[in-house]
Amino acid sequence: MVLAVLLLGGLYVFFVAPLWFLPVLEWLTPGVLFRVKTGEPLVGLSFDDGPHPQFTPQVLKILRRQGVRASFFLIGERAARSPELVETIRAGGHEIGNHCWKDGSILALSNEEFGRNLAETERVLQLATGDGSASPSGDEHKAAPTRKLFRAPGGVAWPRHWKLARDRGYLGVLGCAYPHDPMRPPLWYIRWLIRKNLRPGAIVILHDGIKDASRTIAVLPSILQDGQKRGFRFVPVGELIDAAQM
């Protein structure tokens, strides 16, 4: 009976992502950002697992059409294969974050292996020089803040991994509005969960680099339009942090 209750409770937290549970996650993973406490109607928008030669350009096109900039947490080996796509992301005024070298769990990595993965991805993404973003042409956009952000693949890492990333100047970032789009849930669920959890300072996690991001791309315009109608402005995570610190 107790196991059944725990299982149902875990499934509820996993799929419903109630905001009341956030303090528990923040307590379990100190120093990792799930949201930013601010009264400003700003929401951090982020995409994981790219760059993807098919889906990333589609996401960028939607963002450009909506006048939105975001944070892209890129996988090192994929970025190394598509440097021109990385520069396209950067040229759009988007923020680039470190999503480690390979698409897969890092739980088995030693400290040394993790450090090498992090450093090699940093080199490929040109994060060590602070060149994390650039202003696009025109005055209607502003360059994303240059800071070093790290998100563990799958959002899961040992405390020692998060600490090692912090020691190397990274801020660990997860989120509080994540509709599990790699699992290809129904479109209504993706829209519902993000809409439910949109609050000032929320961080949205979506994916452009998964095997099939067509569902994410299909609902992205309506997510952005709905949020904007409700008075929210989608920004890169670094800009969200800076706005809260002002």
Secondary structure, DSSP 8 states (H G I E B T S, - for coil): -HHHHHHHHHHHHHHH--GGGHHHHHHHSTTEESB---SSSEEEEEEEEE--TTHHHHHHHHHHHHT---EEEE-HHHHHH-HHHHHHHHHTT-EEEE--SSSS--TT--HHHHHHHHHHHHHHHTTTTT------SSSS--------EE--GGG---HHHHHHHHHTT-EEE--SB---GGG---HHHHHHHHHHH--TTBEEEEESSSS--HHHHHHHHHHHHHHHHTT-EEE-HHHHHHHHH-
